[in-house]
Amino acid sequence: MPKEKVKEQESTRRVGDVIPQDVPIKIDDILGNDVNILGIGEREGEHGLYLAVKVCTEDGDIHTVTTGGQVVIEKLMKLRDDGELPIVGRFVKVANYYDVY
């Protein structure tokens, strides 16, 4: 069986044009605003477990925020484990801790 040659294609598109660029922001930058929570990644840091949370803001930009807040970690990990991501949520600060609704 002869091997097929892959056609060379000229393209003016770049990976960054197809896959949106991820801009890291602080969780405080999106407090009180609805965001589409696209996914989470668990990380181990200096102070223990934290999450890298990929979000899409109302303007369509994709960002990563990090949080070590236990309430947020527990809620988002449960949503991920239950297959509920992506989902719309709102990060808030209640007294001295962060939450997500």
N, C-alpha and C positions, 0 to 999 in steps of 0.2 A: 504494500500500500504506500503510495507516494506521500511524502510530507507536504502539507500545504504551507505556502509562504504567507506570512502575515503581511497584509497590505500596510504600507506606511501611509499614515494620514497626517496631513498638516492640520494643526489646530491652533487657534488663537486663544482658546480657553485655557485657564490655569486651574489647578486644584483649588486655590483660594476663591475662585469665581463660583465654583460649584459647591464647595463645603464652606459654610460661613466661618469667618475667623472668630475665635473665642477670646474675649477680652475679660481678664480677671477684674472683679470689682469687690468692694467690701459689702457685707450684708447690710450695713447701715444705709448704703446707697439705694437699696430697694425696699426698705422698711415701709410697710403700709400700702404697697402697690401690688396688684395682682401680677404674678409671673407664671409662665408655664414651666413647671419643674420637669425637665426632660429626663434626668437620670442622676444617679449618685455613685460616687466611688469612695470606698473606705480607705483611710490612710492612717498610719501610725505616726504620731508626732511626739514632740518633746514632752507634752502634757497628756499623752494618751491618744485614744481614738478620736479622729475628727472626720468630717465628710467634705468632699469636694462635690458641690452641687451644680450641675449644669442647668441654667435657666435661660428662658427666652423672655425678654421684657416686652412691654406693650408696643415699643417702637420696632420690634422684630429683631433686635440685636441679641446675640447669644453671648452669655457670660458664664464664668465660673465663680461661685462664692464658696468660701470655706466656713465651716462652723464646727465648734466643739460642744455646742449647747446640747445637753443630754436630752431635753424634751424634743428638740428638732431631730436629733439623731434617731431616737426611738421611733418617732412618727414616720420619718422618711424611710427608714429601714423596713418598717412594717409594710408601708405602701409598696416598696420595691419587691419585698418577698411575696406579697399578695398579687403581684402583677398589675398594680394600679398606676404605674408610671408610663407615660407622662400624665400629669395632672396639674390643674391650676391651683395655686396656693398663694398665700400672703404671709410674709414673715413679719412678725411684730415683736416688740420688746415689752414684756410685762414685768414691772418692778425691776428685778435684777437678773432676769433671764430672757432668752429668746424662745419664741414659739412659732408655729406655722399653722395656719387655718386654711 
